[in-house]
Amino acid sequence: MIYPDVELDVWIKKTGIEPVIYTCAQCGGKYKTTIPVITRDYVGLVSPKHGCGAGFTKLVFCPRTKEKGDLWARIIEEFLD
Ligand SMILES: [Zn+2]
């Protein structure tokens, strides 16, 4: 998992992925997915760790599908330079 160094606003504009607020099932706290992330198969936003473990963070994403492959490739290239 890669965390590109990019402003959230820029990331949202580029990827079209909107942050979501969710309630943690363990502690009941409300958290927002605000950290841009790139994986082998997905591009998205993950919530910050808050002490409840990896299973209680949330990830919103778009698959790096074939149709969007070129788009993601450009985005990823841009932010990994
Ligand atoms: Zn929690």
PDB file of the backbone (N, CA, C, O) and the ligand in Angstrom, with CONECT records:
HET     ZN  A 101       1
ATOM      1  N   MET A   1       0.847  -1.187   0.000  1.00  0.00           N
ATOM      2  CA  MET A   1       0.000   0.000   0.000  1.00  0.00           C
ATOM      3  C   MET A   1       0.888   1.245   0.000  1.00  0.00           C
ATOM      4  O   MET A   1       1.815   1.364   0.801  1.00  0.00           O
ATOM      5  N   ILE A   2       0.585   2.171  -0.916  1.00  0.00           N
ATOM      6  CA  ILE A   2       1.392   3.377  -1.043  1.00  0.00           C
ATOM      7  C   ILE A   2       0.537   4.582  -0.661  1.00  0.00           C
ATOM      8  O   ILE A   2      -0.628   4.683  -1.047  1.00  0.00           O
ATOM      9  N   TYR A   3       1.132   5.486   0.098  1.00  0.00           N
ATOM     10  CA  TYR A   3       0.435   6.718   0.476  1.00  0.00           C
ATOM     11  C   TYR A   3       1.070   7.878  -0.276  1.00  0.00           C
ATOM     12  O   TYR A   3       2.095   8.410   0.151  1.00  0.00           O
ATOM     13  N   PRO A   4       0.461   8.279  -1.408  1.00  0.00           N
ATOM     14  CA  PRO A   4       1.046   9.372  -2.182  1.00  0.00           C
ATOM     15  C   PRO A   4       0.960  10.684  -1.408  1.00  0.00           C
ATOM     16  O   PRO A   4      -0.004  10.931  -0.684  1.00  0.00           O
ATOM     17  N   ASP A   5       1.982  11.516  -1.572  1.00  0.00           N
ATOM     18  CA  ASP A   5       2.035  12.805  -0.881  1.00  0.00           C
ATOM     19  C   ASP A   5       1.255  13.820  -1.712  1.00  0.00           C
ATOM     20  O   ASP A   5       1.812  14.482  -2.588  1.00  0.00           O
ATOM     21  N   VAL A   6      -0.046  13.933  -1.424  1.00  0.00           N
ATOM     22  CA  VAL A   6      -0.908  14.789  -2.236  1.00  0.00           C
ATOM     23  C   VAL A   6      -2.007  15.374  -1.353  1.00  0.00           C
ATOM     24  O   VAL A   6      -2.482  14.736  -0.413  1.00  0.00           O
ATOM     25  N   GLU A   7      -2.400  16.616  -1.685  1.00  0.00           N
ATOM     26  CA  GLU A   7      -3.496  17.247  -0.959  1.00  0.00           C
ATOM     27  C   GLU A   7      -4.792  16.486  -1.220  1.00  0.00           C
ATOM     28  O   GLU A   7      -5.026  16.011  -2.331  1.00  0.00           O
ATOM     29  N   LEU A   8      -5.621  16.375  -0.207  1.00  0.00           N
ATOM     30  CA  LEU A   8      -6.882  15.648  -0.326  1.00  0.00           C
ATOM     31  C   LEU A   8      -7.761  16.207  -1.448  1.00  0.00           C
ATOM     32  O   LEU A   8      -8.336  15.453  -2.233  1.00  0.00           O
ATOM     33  N   ASP A   9      -7.856  17.538  -1.512  1.00  0.00           N
ATOM     34  CA  ASP A   9      -8.682  18.181  -2.543  1.00  0.00           C
ATOM     35  C   ASP A   9      -8.246  17.787  -3.948  1.00  0.00           C
ATOM     36  O   ASP A   9      -9.070  17.495  -4.814  1.00  0.00           O
ATOM     37  N   VAL A  10      -6.960  17.785  -4.148  1.00  0.00           N
ATOM     38  CA  VAL A  10      -6.401  17.440  -5.455  1.00  0.00           C
ATOM     39  C   VAL A  10      -6.703  15.988  -5.782  1.00  0.00           C
ATOM     40  O   VAL A  10      -7.063  15.651  -6.910  1.00  0.00           O
ATOM     41  N   TRP A  11      -6.553  15.146  -4.792  1.00  0.00           N
ATOM     42  CA  TRP A  11      -6.790  13.714  -4.971  1.00  0.00           C
ATOM     43  C   TRP A  11      -8.251  13.435  -5.348  1.00  0.00           C
ATOM     44  O   TRP A  11      -8.530  12.627  -6.234  1.00  0.00           O
ATOM     45  N   ILE A  12      -9.177  14.116  -4.660  1.00  0.00           N
ATOM     46  CA  ILE A  12     -10.607  13.943  -4.914  1.00  0.00           C
ATOM     47  C   ILE A  12     -10.935  14.369  -6.341  1.00  0.00           C
ATOM     48  O   ILE A  12     -11.673  13.691  -7.056  1.00  0.00           O
ATOM     49  N   LYS A  13     -10.373  15.502  -6.736  1.00  0.00           N
ATOM     50  CA  LYS A  13     -10.604  16.028  -8.075  1.00  0.00           C
ATOM     51  C   LYS A  13     -10.097  15.050  -9.132  1.00  0.00           C
ATOM     52  O   LYS A  13     -10.763  14.789 -10.134  1.00  0.00           O
ATOM     53  N   LYS A  14      -8.921  14.525  -8.887  1.00  0.00           N
ATOM     54  CA  LYS A  14      -8.289  13.622  -9.857  1.00  0.00           C
ATOM     55  C   LYS A  14      -9.008  12.283  -9.955  1.00  0.00           C
ATOM     56  O   LYS A  14      -9.219  11.760 -11.049  1.00  0.00           O
ATOM     57  N   THR A  15      -9.381  11.737  -8.813  1.00  0.00           N
ATOM     58  CA  THR A  15      -9.889  10.361  -8.795  1.00  0.00           C
ATOM     59  C   THR A  15     -11.412  10.300  -8.797  1.00  0.00           C
ATOM     60  O   THR A  15     -11.989   9.278  -9.169  1.00  0.00           O
ATOM     61  N   GLY A  16     -12.063  11.373  -8.388  1.00  0.00           N
ATOM     62  CA  GLY A  16     -13.515  11.364  -8.293  1.00  0.00           C
ATOM     63  C   GLY A  16     -14.020  10.580  -7.095  1.00  0.00           C
ATOM     64  O   GLY A  16     -15.214  10.298  -6.990  1.00  0.00           O
ATOM     65  N   ILE A  17     -13.126  10.230  -6.201  1.00  0.00           N
ATOM     66  CA  ILE A  17     -13.517   9.461  -5.022  1.00  0.00           C
ATOM     67  C   ILE A  17     -13.773  10.422  -3.866  1.00  0.00           C
ATOM     68  O   ILE A  17     -12.891  11.190  -3.483  1.00  0.00           O
ATOM     69  N   GLU A  18     -14.978  10.376  -3.316  1.00  0.00           N
ATOM     70  CA  GLU A  18     -15.356  11.281  -2.235  1.00  0.00           C
ATOM     71  C   GLU A  18     -15.082  10.630  -0.879  1.00  0.00           C
ATOM     72  O   GLU A  18     -15.309   9.432  -0.710  1.00  0.00           O
ATOM     73  N   PRO A  19     -14.600  11.405   0.078  1.00  0.00           N
ATOM     74  CA  PRO A  19     -14.407  10.853   1.424  1.00  0.00           C
ATOM     75  C   PRO A  19     -15.753  10.487   2.052  1.00  0.00           C
ATOM     76  O   PRO A  19     -16.769  11.117   1.758  1.00  0.00           O
ATOM     77  N   VAL A  20     -15.760   9.495   2.897  1.00  0.00           N
ATOM     78  CA  VAL A  20     -16.975   9.134   3.627  1.00  0.00           C
ATOM     79  C   VAL A  20     -16.681   9.164   5.125  1.00  0.00           C
ATOM     80  O   VAL A  20     -15.553   8.935   5.562  1.00  0.00           O
ATOM     81  N   ILE A  21     -17.724   9.452   5.894  1.00  0.00           N
ATOM     82  CA  ILE A  21     -17.627   9.397   7.351  1.00  0.00           C
ATOM     83  C   ILE A  21     -18.280   8.095   7.785  1.00  0.00           C
ATOM     84  O   ILE A  21     -19.345   7.743   7.276  1.00  0.00           O
ATOM     85  N   TYR A  22     -17.673   7.382   8.703  1.00  0.00           N
ATOM     86  CA  TYR A  22     -18.262   6.126   9.163  1.00  0.00           C
ATOM     87  C   TYR A  22     -18.125   6.047  10.674  1.00  0.00           C
ATOM     88  O   TYR A  22     -17.328   6.760  11.284  1.00  0.00           O
ATOM     89  N   THR A  23     -18.915   5.171  11.259  1.00  0.00           N
ATOM     90  CA  THR A  23     -18.859   4.941  12.696  1.00  0.00           C
ATOM     91  C   THR A  23     -18.137   3.628  12.952  1.00  0.00           C
ATOM     92  O   THR A  23     -18.525   2.589  12.419  1.00  0.00           O
ATOM     93  N   CYS A  24     -17.090   3.670  13.762  1.00  0.00           N
ATOM     94  CA  CYS A  24     -16.322   2.466  14.079  1.00  0.00           C
ATOM     95  C   CYS A  24     -17.195   1.497  14.887  1.00  0.00           C
ATOM     96  O   CYS A  24     -17.840   1.887  15.861  1.00  0.00           O
ATOM     97  N   ALA A  25     -17.201   0.239  14.464  1.00  0.00           N
ATOM     98  CA  ALA A  25     -18.043  -0.764  15.123  1.00  0.00           C
ATOM     99  C   ALA A  25     -17.535  -1.093  16.524  1.00  0.00           C
ATOM    100  O   ALA A  25     -18.283  -1.613  17.352  1.00  0.00           O
ATOM    101  N   GLN A  26     -16.279  -0.794  16.786  1.00  0.00           N
ATOM    102  CA  GLN A  26     -15.712  -1.160  18.085  1.00  0.00           C
ATOM    103  C   GLN A  26     -15.838  -0.047  19.134  1.00  0.00           C
ATOM    104  O   GLN A  26     -16.287  -0.287  20.255  1.00  0.00           O
ATOM    105  N   CYS A  27     -15.432   1.185  18.752  1.00  0.00           N
ATOM    106  CA  CYS A  27     -15.405   2.259  19.749  1.00  0.00           C
ATOM    107  C   CYS A  27     -16.544   3.261  19.562  1.00  0.00           C
ATOM    108  O   CYS A  27     -16.773   4.107  20.427  1.00  0.00           O
ATOM    109  N   GLY A  28     -17.249   3.173  18.454  1.00  0.00           N
ATOM    110  CA  GLY A  28     -18.367   4.078  18.217  1.00  0.00           C
ATOM    111  C   GLY A  28     -17.954   5.454  17.747  1.00  0.00           C
ATOM    112  O   GLY A  28     -18.806   6.318  17.537  1.00  0.00           O
ATOM    113  N   GLY A  29     -16.663   5.674  17.580  1.00  0.00           N
ATOM    114  CA  GLY A  29     -16.178   6.973  17.126  1.00  0.00           C
ATOM    115  C   GLY A  29     -16.481   7.189  15.660  1.00  0.00           C
ATOM    116  O   GLY A  29     -16.613   6.238  14.890  1.00  0.00           O
ATOM    117  N   LYS A  30     -16.591   8.461  15.281  1.00  0.00           N
ATOM    118  CA  LYS A  30     -16.818   8.774  13.872  1.00  0.00           C
ATOM    119  C   LYS A  30     -15.491   9.173  13.235  1.00  0.00           C
ATOM    120  O   LYS A  30     -14.746   9.988  13.779  1.00  0.00           O
ATOM    121  N   TYR A  31     -15.211   8.589  12.083  1.00  0.00           N
ATOM    122  CA  TYR A  31     -13.963   8.865  11.385  1.00  0.00           C
ATOM    123  C   TYR A  31     -14.242   9.070   9.916  1.00  0.00           C
ATOM    124  O   TYR A  31     -15.270   8.640   9.393  1.00  0.00           O
ATOM    125  N   LYS A  32     -13.304   9.738   9.256  1.00  0.00           N
ATOM    126  CA  LYS A  32     -13.482  10.078   7.849  1.00  0.00           C
ATOM    127  C   LYS A  32     -12.323   9.509   7.040  1.00  0.00           C
ATOM    128  O   LYS A  32     -11.179   9.504   7.494  1.00  0.00           O
ATOM    129  N   THR A  33     -12.624   9.041   5.863  1.00  0.00           N
ATOM    130  CA  THR A  33     -11.559   8.541   4.985  1.00  0.00           C
ATOM    131  C   THR A  33     -10.915   9.748   4.296  1.00  0.00           C
ATOM    132  O   THR A  33     -11.504  10.363   3.407  1.00  0.00           O
ATOM    133  N   THR A  34      -9.714  10.065   4.720  1.00  0.00           N
ATOM    134  CA  THR A  34      -9.066  11.295   4.237  1.00  0.00           C
ATOM    135  C   THR A  34      -7.637  11.078   3.750  1.00  0.00           C
ATOM    136  O   THR A  34      -6.963  12.036   3.372  1.00  0.00           O
ATOM    137  N   ILE A  35      -7.174   9.848   3.754  1.00  0.00           N
ATOM    138  CA  ILE A  35      -5.782   9.607   3.381  1.00  0.00           C
ATOM    139  C   ILE A  35      -5.718   8.932   2.007  1.00  0.00           C
ATOM    140  O   ILE A  35      -6.166   7.796   1.850  1.00  0.00           O
ATOM    141  N   PRO A  36      -5.161   9.634   1.013  1.00  0.00           N
ATOM    142  CA  PRO A  36      -5.034   9.039  -0.320  1.00  0.00           C
ATOM    143  C   PRO A  36      -4.166   7.781  -0.274  1.00  0.00           C
ATOM    144  O   PRO A  36      -3.147   7.738   0.415  1.00  0.00           O
ATOM    145  N   VAL A  37      -4.585   6.772  -1.011  1.00  0.00           N
ATOM    146  CA  VAL A  37      -3.868   5.506  -0.988  1.00  0.00           C
ATOM    147  C   VAL A  37      -3.906   4.846  -2.371  1.00  0.00           C
ATOM    148  O   VAL A  37      -4.875   4.976  -3.119  1.00  0.00           O
ATOM    149  N   ILE A  38      -2.839   4.148  -2.675  1.00  0.00           N
ATOM    150  CA  ILE A  38      -2.765   3.391  -3.926  1.00  0.00           C
ATOM    151  C   ILE A  38      -2.349   1.965  -3.582  1.00  0.00           C
ATOM    152  O   ILE A  38      -1.360   1.758  -2.879  1.00  0.00           O
ATOM    153  N   THR A  39      -3.092   0.993  -4.070  1.00  0.00           N
ATOM    154  CA  THR A  39      -2.678  -0.394  -3.911  1.00  0.00           C
ATOM    155  C   THR A  39      -2.494  -0.997  -5.305  1.00  0.00           C
ATOM    156  O   THR A  39      -2.653  -0.307  -6.312  1.00  0.00           O
ATOM    157  N   ARG A  40      -2.167  -2.258  -5.352  1.00  0.00           N
ATOM    158  CA  ARG A  40      -1.952  -2.921  -6.638  1.00  0.00           C
ATOM    159  C   ARG A  40      -3.229  -2.892  -7.471  1.00  0.00           C
ATOM    160  O   ARG A  40      -3.177  -2.757  -8.693  1.00  0.00           O
ATOM    161  N   ASP A  41      -4.369  -3.018  -6.808  1.00  0.00           N
ATOM    162  CA  ASP A  41      -5.637  -3.146  -7.530  1.00  0.00           C
ATOM    163  C   ASP A  41      -6.576  -1.961  -7.379  1.00  0.00           C
ATOM    164  O   ASP A  41      -7.534  -1.821  -8.139  1.00  0.00           O
ATOM    165  N   TYR A  42      -6.305  -1.110  -6.402  1.00  0.00           N
ATOM    166  CA  TYR A  42      -7.248  -0.038  -6.115  1.00  0.00           C
ATOM    167  C   TYR A  42      -6.567   1.308  -5.900  1.00  0.00           C
ATOM    168  O   TYR A  42      -5.393   1.394  -5.541  1.00  0.00           O
ATOM    169  N   VAL A  43      -7.367   2.367  -6.139  1.00  0.00           N
ATOM    170  CA  VAL A  43      -6.963   3.723  -5.813  1.00  0.00           C
ATOM    171  C   VAL A  43      -8.066   4.275  -4.926  1.00  0.00           C
ATOM    172  O   VAL A  43      -9.243   4.130  -5.257  1.00  0.00           O
ATOM    173  N   GLY A  44      -7.722   4.905  -3.804  1.00  0.00           N
ATOM    174  CA  GLY A  44      -8.801   5.358  -2.946  1.00  0.00           C
ATOM    175  C   GLY A  44      -8.382   6.233  -1.794  1.00  0.00           C
ATOM    176  O   GLY A  44      -7.350   6.904  -1.822  1.00  0.00           O
ATOM    177  N   LEU A  45      -9.231   6.202  -0.769  1.00  0.00           N
ATOM    178  CA  LEU A  45      -9.035   6.975   0.448  1.00  0.00           C
ATOM    179  C   LEU A  45      -9.232   6.054   1.639  1.00  0.00           C
ATOM    180  O   LEU A  45     -10.188   5.280   1.682  1.00  0.00           O
ATOM    181  N   VAL A  46      -8.335   6.138   2.597  1.00  0.00           N
ATOM    182  CA  VAL A  46      -8.435   5.306   3.782  1.00  0.00           C
ATOM    183  C   VAL A  46      -8.568   6.219   5.005  1.00  0.00           C
ATOM    184  O   VAL A  46      -8.078   7.348   5.003  1.00  0.00           O
ATOM    185  N   SER A  47      -9.229   5.724   6.036  1.00  0.00           N
ATOM    186  CA  SER A  47      -9.357   6.509   7.264  1.00  0.00           C
ATOM    187  C   SER A  47      -8.090   6.369   8.095  1.00  0.00           C
ATOM    188  O   SER A  47      -7.381   5.368   7.993  1.00  0.00           O
ATOM    189  N   PRO A  48      -7.803   7.386   8.929  1.00  0.00           N
ATOM    190  CA  PRO A  48      -6.611   7.293   9.785  1.00  0.00           C
ATOM    191  C   PRO A  48      -6.766   6.184  10.821  1.00  0.00           C
ATOM    192  O   PRO A  48      -7.880   5.857  11.228  1.00  0.00           O
ATOM    193  N   LYS A  49      -5.645   5.610  11.241  1.00  0.00           N
ATOM    194  CA  LYS A  49      -5.688   4.631  12.331  1.00  0.00           C
ATOM    195  C   LYS A  49      -6.067   5.369  13.617  1.00  0.00           C
ATOM    196  O   LYS A  49      -5.622   6.495  13.837  1.00  0.00           O
ATOM    197  N   HIS A  50      -6.880   4.748  14.459  1.00  0.00           N
ATOM    198  CA  HIS A  50      -7.271   5.447  15.684  1.00  0.00           C
ATOM    199  C   HIS A  50      -7.209   4.557  16.911  1.00  0.00           C
ATOM    200  O   HIS A  50      -7.783   4.890  17.947  1.00  0.00           O
ATOM    201  N   GLY A  51      -6.526   3.441  16.807  1.00  0.00           N
ATOM    202  CA  GLY A  51      -6.321   2.627  17.994  1.00  0.00           C
ATOM    203  C   GLY A  51      -7.157   1.367  18.063  1.00  0.00           C
ATOM    204  O   GLY A  51      -6.978   0.558  18.973  1.00  0.00           O
ATOM    205  N   CYS A  52      -8.072   1.182  17.114  1.00  0.00           N
ATOM    206  CA  CYS A  52      -8.917  -0.008  17.132  1.00  0.00           C
ATOM    207  C   CYS A  52      -8.399  -1.125  16.217  1.00  0.00           C
ATOM    208  O   CYS A  52      -9.030  -2.176  16.101  1.00  0.00           O
ATOM    209  N   GLY A  53      -7.281  -0.903  15.587  1.00  0.00           N
ATOM    210  CA  GLY A  53      -6.728  -1.949  14.733  1.00  0.00           C
ATOM    211  C   GLY A  53      -7.127  -1.793  13.288  1.00  0.00           C
ATOM    212  O   GLY A  53      -8.068  -1.072  12.955  1.00  0.00           O
ATOM    213  N   ALA A  54      -6.391  -2.483  12.434  1.00  0.00           N
ATOM    214  CA  ALA A  54      -6.553  -2.323  10.983  1.00  0.00           C
ATOM    215  C   ALA A  54      -7.958  -2.704  10.525  1.00  0.00           C
ATOM    216  O   ALA A  54      -8.458  -2.150   9.546  1.00  0.00           O
ATOM    217  N   GLY A  55      -8.599  -3.643  11.219  1.00  0.00           N
ATOM    218  CA  GLY A  55      -9.931  -4.084  10.825  1.00  0.00           C
ATOM    219  C   GLY A  55     -10.987  -3.024  11.023  1.00  0.00           C
ATOM    220  O   GLY A  55     -12.103  -3.158  10.522  1.00  0.00           O
ATOM    221  N   PHE A  56     -10.650  -1.966  11.748  1.00  0.00           N
ATOM    222  CA  PHE A  56     -11.634  -0.928  12.046  1.00  0.00           C
ATOM    223  C   PHE A  56     -11.339   0.389  11.346  1.00  0.00           C
ATOM    224  O   PHE A  56     -11.933   1.420  11.662  1.00  0.00           O
ATOM    225  N   THR A  57     -10.419   0.346  10.395  1.00  0.00           N
ATOM    226  CA  THR A  57     -10.261   1.490   9.509  1.00  0.00           C
ATOM    227  C   THR A  57     -11.111   1.209   8.275  1.00  0.00           C
ATOM    228  O   THR A  57     -11.515   0.071   8.035  1.00  0.00           O
ATOM    229  N   LYS A  58     -11.372   2.235   7.512  1.00  0.00           N
ATOM    230  CA  LYS A  58     -12.239   2.065   6.350  1.00  0.00           C
ATOM    231  C   LYS A  58     -11.525   2.529   5.096  1.00  0.00           C
ATOM    232  O   LYS A  58     -10.717   3.458   5.120  1.00  0.00           O
ATOM    233  N   LEU A  59     -11.843   1.862   4.006  1.00  0.00           N
ATOM    234  CA  LEU A  59     -11.244   2.211   2.726  1.00  0.00           C
ATOM    235  C   LEU A  59     -12.341   2.395   1.689  1.00  0.00           C
ATOM    236  O   LEU A  59     -13.185   1.517   1.509  1.00  0.00           O
ATOM    237  N   VAL A  60     -12.329   3.529   1.011  1.00  0.00           N
ATOM    238  CA  VAL A  60     -13.206   3.700  -0.149  1.00  0.00           C
ATOM    239  C   VAL A  60     -12.304   3.761  -1.372  1.00  0.00           C
ATOM    240  O   VAL A  60     -11.235   4.371  -1.334  1.00  0.00           O
ATOM    241  N   PHE A  61     -12.730   3.138  -2.439  1.00  0.00           N
ATOM    242  CA  PHE A  61     -11.810   3.015  -3.563  1.00  0.00           C
ATOM    243  C   PHE A  61     -12.526   2.811  -4.888  1.00  0.00           C
ATOM    244  O   PHE A  61     -13.721   2.520  -4.941  1.00  0.00           O
ATOM    245  N   CYS A  62     -11.767   2.972  -5.934  1.00  0.00           N
ATOM    246  CA  CYS A  62     -12.176   2.558  -7.268  1.00  0.00           C
ATOM    247  C   CYS A  62     -11.199   1.488  -7.710  1.00  0.00           C
ATOM    248  O   CYS A  62      -9.993   1.626  -7.506  1.00  0.00           O
ATOM    249  N   PRO A  63     -11.699   0.438  -8.306  1.00  0.00           N
ATOM    250  CA  PRO A  63     -10.774  -0.566  -8.828  1.00  0.00           C
ATOM    251  C   PRO A  63      -9.944   0.018  -9.972  1.00  0.00           C
ATOM    252  O   PRO A  63     -10.423   0.863 -10.729  1.00  0.00           O
ATOM    253  N   ARG A  64      -8.734  -0.426 -10.086  1.00  0.00           N
ATOM    254  CA  ARG A  64      -7.905  -0.007 -11.218  1.00  0.00           C
ATOM    255  C   ARG A  64      -8.243  -0.911 -12.398  1.00  0.00           C
ATOM    256  O   ARG A  64      -7.464  -1.778 -12.796  1.00  0.00           O
ATOM    257  N   THR A  65      -9.433  -0.675 -12.940  1.00  0.00           N
ATOM    258  CA  THR A  65      -9.937  -1.530 -14.016  1.00  0.00           C
ATOM    259  C   THR A  65      -9.207  -1.254 -15.314  1.00  0.00           C
ATOM    260  O   THR A  65      -8.467  -0.278 -15.440  1.00  0.00           O
ATOM    261  N   LYS A  66      -9.426  -2.118 -16.257  1.00  0.00           N
ATOM    262  CA  LYS A  66      -8.790  -1.966 -17.563  1.00  0.00           C
ATOM    263  C   LYS A  66      -9.216  -0.670 -18.234  1.00  0.00           C
ATOM    264  O   LYS A  66      -8.392   0.050 -18.796  1.00  0.00           O
ATOM    265  N   GLU A  67     -10.533  -0.376 -18.168  1.00  0.00           N
ATOM    266  CA  GLU A  67     -11.030   0.836 -18.819  1.00  0.00           C
ATOM    267  C   GLU A  67     -10.391   2.073 -18.210  1.00  0.00           C
ATOM    268  O   GLU A  67     -10.080   3.040 -18.904  1.00  0.00           O
ATOM    269  N   LYS A  68     -10.204   2.019 -16.897  1.00  0.00           N
ATOM    270  CA  LYS A  68      -9.636   3.182 -16.226  1.00  0.00           C
ATOM    271  C   LYS A  68      -8.131   3.039 -16.058  1.00  0.00           C
ATOM    272  O   LYS A  68      -7.490   3.885 -15.434  1.00  0.00           O
ATOM    273  N   GLY A  69      -7.584   2.005 -16.595  1.00  0.00           N
ATOM    274  CA  GLY A  69      -6.163   1.723 -16.415  1.00  0.00           C
ATOM    275  C   GLY A  69      -5.259   2.885 -16.774  1.00  0.00           C
ATOM    276  O   GLY A  69      -4.339   3.227 -16.031  1.00  0.00           O
ATOM    277  N   ASP A  70      -5.534   3.491 -17.931  1.00  0.00           N
ATOM    278  CA  ASP A  70      -4.689   4.590 -18.387  1.00  0.00           C
ATOM    279  C   ASP A  70      -4.801   5.790 -17.472  1.00  0.00           C
ATOM    280  O   ASP A  70      -3.811   6.438 -17.133  1.00  0.00           O
ATOM    281  N   LEU A  71      -6.053   6.073 -17.074  1.00  0.00           N
ATOM    282  CA  LEU A  71      -6.285   7.188 -16.158  1.00  0.00           C
ATOM    283  C   LEU A  71      -5.520   6.984 -14.860  1.00  0.00           C
ATOM    284  O   LEU A  71      -4.810   7.880 -14.403  1.00  0.00           O
ATOM    285  N   TRP A  72      -5.665   5.807 -14.268  1.00  0.00           N
ATOM    286  CA  TRP A  72      -4.974   5.533 -13.007  1.00  0.00           C
ATOM    287  C   TRP A  72      -3.470   5.562 -13.193  1.00  0.00           C
ATOM    288  O   TRP A  72      -2.739   6.065 -12.339  1.00  0.00           O
ATOM    289  N   ALA A  73      -3.020   5.032 -14.289  1.00  0.00           N
ATOM    290  CA  ALA A  73      -1.583   5.010 -14.544  1.00  0.00           C
ATOM    291  C   ALA A  73      -1.035   6.432 -14.537  1.00  0.00           C
ATOM    292  O   ALA A  73       0.029   6.700 -13.979  1.00  0.00           O
ATOM    293  N   ARG A  74      -1.788   7.347 -15.171  1.00  0.00           N
ATOM    294  CA  ARG A  74      -1.346   8.747 -15.210  1.00  0.00           C
ATOM    295  C   ARG A  74      -1.368   9.357 -13.812  1.00  0.00           C
ATOM    296  O   ARG A  74      -0.419  10.020 -13.393  1.00  0.00           O
ATOM    297  N   ILE A  75      -2.458   9.122 -13.105  1.00  0.00           N
ATOM    298  CA  ILE A  75      -2.588   9.682 -11.757  1.00  0.00           C
ATOM    299  C   ILE A  75      -1.461   9.177 -10.868  1.00  0.00           C
ATOM    300  O   ILE A  75      -0.817   9.948 -10.157  1.00  0.00           O
ATOM    301  N   ILE A  76      -1.239   7.881 -10.921  1.00  0.00           N
ATOM    302  CA  ILE A  76      -0.245   7.270 -10.052  1.00  0.00           C
ATOM    303  C   ILE A  76       1.147   7.770 -10.393  1.00  0.00           C
ATOM    304  O   ILE A  76       1.945   8.086  -9.510  1.00  0.00           O
ATOM    305  N   GLU A  77       1.422   7.837 -11.674  1.00  0.00           N
ATOM    306  CA  GLU A  77       2.726   8.330 -12.119  1.00  0.00           C
ATOM    307  C   GLU A  77       2.972   9.739 -11.584  1.00  0.00           C
ATOM    308  O   GLU A  77       4.049  10.063 -11.085  1.00  0.00           O
ATOM    309  N   GLU A  78       1.932  10.560 -11.709  1.00  0.00           N
ATOM    310  CA  GLU A  78       2.009  11.949 -11.302  1.00  0.00           C
ATOM    311  C   GLU A  78       2.375  12.085  -9.827  1.00  0.00           C
ATOM    312  O   GLU A  78       3.186  12.931  -9.451  1.00  0.00           O
ATOM    313  N   PHE A  79       1.763  11.238  -8.998  1.00  0.00           N
ATOM    314  CA  PHE A  79       1.941  11.423  -7.572  1.00  0.00           C
ATOM    315  C   PHE A  79       3.095  10.628  -6.986  1.00  0.00           C
ATOM    316  O   PHE A  79       3.474  10.832  -5.833  1.00  0.00           O
ATOM    317  N   LEU A  80       3.646   9.737  -7.765  1.00  0.00           N
ATOM    318  CA  LEU A  80       4.756   8.951  -7.226  1.00  0.00           C
ATOM    319  C   LEU A  80       6.103   9.515  -7.633  1.00  0.00           C
ATOM    320  O   LEU A  80       7.146   9.055  -7.168  1.00  0.00           O
ATOM    321  N   ASP A  81       6.076  10.514  -8.506  1.00  0.00           N
ATOM    322  CA  ASP A  81       7.348  11.107  -8.945  1.00  0.00           C
ATOM    323  C   ASP A  81       8.057  11.852  -7.824  1.00  0.00           C
ATOM    324  O   ASP A  81       9.137  12.404  -8.037  1.00  0.00           O
TER     325      ASP A  81
HETATM  326 ZN    ZN A 101     -12.633   2.466  16.837  1.00  0.00          ZN2+
END
